[in-house]
């Protein structure tokens, strides 16, 4: 059993449109739950890039999830 640890990436790595969409979606989800306190939330934004192996017959190792920490 392997443990997958997420990699925290800066929100600037997502681009302006994707970052704005992510912040608004997160704020809306919290507002729907009537949660109006300021908090830091980790949001998964996808998987990391696959690693290259010298032997194409090898199984590819699992990718690490990427997260962005948002203060909303």
C-alpha positions, 0 to 999 in steps of 0.5 A, spaced: 500 500 500 502 506 498 501 513 500 500 519 496 502 525 498 499 531 494 503 537 492 501 544 493 502 548 487 501 556 487 495 558 484 499 562 479 500 556 476 493 555 473 492 561 469 488 567 471 481 564 468 482 557 471 484 561 478 478 565 478 473 560 476 476 555 482 476 561 487 469 563 485 466 555 485 469 554 492 466 560 495 459 558 492 460 551 495 461 554 502 456 559 501 451 554 499 453 550 506 452 557 509 459 557 512 461 564 512 467 564 516 474 565 513 478 559 512 484 556 508 481 550 504 485 545 499 482 544 493 485 539 488 486 541 481 489 535 477 494 530 477 502 531 476 505 530 470 507 523 468 514 520 469 518 518 464 521 511 464 527 508 460 523 502 459 516 502 456 514 496 459 514 498 466 508 500 469 507 507 470 508 509 478 501 513 480 501 520 479 501 525 485 495 529 486 496 537 485 492 542 490 492 549 491 491 552 498 485 558 498 483 563 503 476 564 502 
